[in-house]
């Protein structure tokens, strides 16, 4: 198994000019999120993390255009995996993997609050020895709330002796001021958080969210 994984966010500028071979020339894996194909049409990820329940995943008519399920099936046909909190109808079930509950028991819940932080913890859990982060700027208000979760996941990597290439360290360290309580702030604008709470903790807590 590959020991190095590239986790790619959806800020396309940082990967402008890249190709598939630039990230996986030595067999490294490429992981990304949700509708990556809108941002990186050249990318064939080894794993896509979709940590939302439906219909949230395809609410945006500006992003989930065309036959997005065909894009997911394309990944599966090429041997990739889709990590989910709910099996997606219309996507090959053999290629879908529910996030392992071991993440809940192995890591602090405060480090599993968004797609990127979940990906970092999953990579640690699966035995990767190096993680490289790409295109994860987190400048918009919704995504700025995710810095805390990612920073906590990166601490897990350090504890487990996983090397991390994080070009955003200085930026995030200077902006980590918003502290999100895992349970009490389900009404905060953190897109993935209520879905992950529902999956790992249960409906009773997730129902506290006020839409």
N, C-alpha and C positions, 0 to 999 in steps of 0.2 A: 504494500500500500504506500502511496505517496506520503511523505512526511511534511510537506510544505503546502500550505493552502493560501491562496489569494482571496480575500474577502472584499468584494467590490460593492460600494454603494452606488447611488444613482446620480452623482454629480459628474456629468459626462466630461467636463473640461479636463479633469485630472487624468483621464485615459484617452484624450484626443490623440490620434495618431498611432495608438497601440493596435496590435493585431493579436490573434489567439496565441501565436507562437511566442510573442513577447512575454506572456505570462506563464506559458506551460511548456517552454522549450525543453525542460528537463523532467517532464512528467508531473509537474506541480498541478494541484487541483485548483479550479476556479469556482468560487461560490458567489452567488449574487441574490438579488431580492426581486420579488413580485414581477414587475413588468420590465425587466432588464432589456428586452429586445427593442423597446422604444428608444433606449439610450445607446445601446451597443449592438447594433444589428449584426456585427461581425462575431459576436461572442457566442460560443457554445459552452455553457456552464456545466460543470460536473454536478452541481447541486444548486437548486433554487429554494430559498426559504420564503414561504408564504405563511406568515403567522397570524392570519386574519380568518375570521369566520365569514361566510357568505351572508348577504350580498356585498359586504364591504369591499371585497377584493376588486369588483368591477363596477364600483359606483361612478368612477370618473370617466365620462365619455370622451375626455380629451387624452386620456392615457391608455385605457384598455380598449383600444380600437381594433377592428378586424377580428379575426378568429384567434383570440389569445390562447384558448385551450389547445389549438394546434401547435402553438409555440411550446407549450408545456409538453405535449406529446412528442414533439421533435426532440426535446431533451431526453425523454425516456427512451426513445428509439435509439439514440446515440449512447445509451448506457448510463445516463445521468439519473439523479434522484430529485424528487420534490419533497422537501420537508414541510409538513403541514400540521395544523391543529385540528383540521377537519378534512376528511377525504373529499376531494373535488370531483363531483360528477362530471363525466365527459372526458376525464383524463385517466389514462391507463393506471389502474389501481396497483399493479405490480411495481410501478415506478414511484409510488408515493410511500413515504415513511412518516408515521406520526412521531412527533418529537418524543424522545425517550423520557419517561418520568424520572429517570436517574438524575436528570439535570436539576430537578426540584430538590432532590435529596443531597446531591453532591455539592451544589453551589448555593450561595445566598440568593434568596428570591429577588433581592434588590439589584442583582446583576442579570436578570432575565426579563428586562422590561421593553425590549424592542428587537427588531429583526437582527441588527448587527451584533448586539450583545449576546443574543441567543446563539448566533452563528459562532461567535468566539468560544462560548462555553461548549457548544457541540463539538467544535474542532478539538478542544482540549480533551473532552470525553472520548472522542474517537482515536486519540493517540497521536495527533499531529504534533510535530516538534517545532514548527515555525509557522507563524501567521504573519502575512503581509496585508496591510490595510490600504485600500485605494478608494478615491472618490467618495469620501464620507465627510463632507464639509459641515453639515449640521448648522447652517446659518439661519434658516427660516425658523420662526417662532416654534412651530410644532416640533421640529427636529432638534432644536436646541435643548429641549427637555430631555433628550435621550443621552446627553453627554454623561450624566451621572451613571446610568446603567452600563454604558460602554466602559467608563473608567473602572467601575467595579469588576466587570468581566476581565479587564486587562490585569487587574490585581490577581485574579484567579490564575491567569496565565503565568504570572511571575511565581506564584506559589507552586505551580506544577512544572516549573522549569521549562516553560515554552517560550522560545524566542519570539519577539514581536517587532516587526518593522512598522512603526507608527509615525508617519510624517506629520501628523496633526497634534502631536503631544503638546507642543508649546501653545498652540492656539487653544486647545481644549482646556489646558491647565489654567489659562488666563481667564476663561469664561465659565468655569464650573461653579456657578453660584445658585442655580436652581435645584433645590433638593425636592425630590418627589417621594412621598410615602407610598409604598407599594399598594396598600389597601385603601388608605383614607383619601387618596386623590384620584380615584377612578374617573372623576369628572374633568380631570385635566386634559388638555389637548394633546395627548400622547397616543397616536393612532393605534399602536400595537398593544398597548398596556392592558386594556380591558379584555382583549382576546386571550392574552397570555395568562391573565389572572383566572379567567373562566376555565382555561384548559388545565392549568396546574393546581388551582385551588378549588374551583367549583363555582356553580351558578350563584350560590348564596351571596358570595362576595361580589361577583361580577355584576349582579343585579343592583348593587348600590350605585352604580354609575348613573349620572343624570345627563341625559342627552339634551 
